[in-house]
Amino acid sequence: QKEVEQNSGPLSVPEGAIASLNCTYSDRGSQSFFWYRQYSGKSPELIMSIYSNGDKEDGRFTAQLNKASQYVSLLIRDSQPSDSATYLCAVGHGSSNTGKLIFGQGTTLQVKP
Amino acid sequence: GAGVSQSPRYKVAKRGQDVALRCDPISGHVSLFWYQQALGQGPEFLTYFQNEAQLDKSGLPSDRFFAERPEGSVSTLKIQRTQQEDSAVYLCASSLVGPNNQPQHFGDGTRLSIL
């Protein structure tokens, strides 16, 4: 079992729809969770961080965390073609004191006009 | 500059050559990380510095990989006797303070190709 798992996709949604991206993790000691967006050939760009159970909203993005279920998700409302990218879920390594991130393999999102 | 700066952006080397990849973190960022990203995969942790101290090198794949940050700012990742499996994008990230809970900001990476 991988430490951080994501469906590789592609996830295809029409423009204006809600895109739902999911991630599960295995380390119960993890305390920090991040979503990065990566366009092809570019570096990962931080879009959301979440540390507590519940929802965190920032513009069109909502991150949801459920530590009991070891599950974190990202919702993108009113999806735009410019949102088409790979979304990486990253989890702070729980038993490490170094802050290293464990990444999933990423989910490719395609928003169709 | 405002962001993490990496150089070179692209590096082509012949198998067996040594390479050096440079990372200039965001000014004032204490923590610096190196990751390796293979095609179609998420980044994988290589090593971590807090200031000049290398506190975690558990992700370095072999003793051919060496990283340093002598003055607590710029870091260099060196790969000796390169092999084809070293071909990947090498990403550097920095964060304001370590360890956990601080968002990491990535540079554009160095795309390394070993022929």
Interface residues (C-beta under 8 A of the other chain):
Chain A: V4 Q31 S32 F34 Y36 K42 S43 P44 E45 L46 S49 Y51 L88 A90 G92 H93 S96 N97 T98 G99 K100 L101 I102 F103 G104 Q105 G106
Chain B: S31 F33 Y35 G40 Q41 G42 P43 E44 F45 Y48 Q50 L55 D56 G59 L91 S95 G98 P99 N100 N101 Q102 P103 Q104 H105 F106 G107 D108 G109
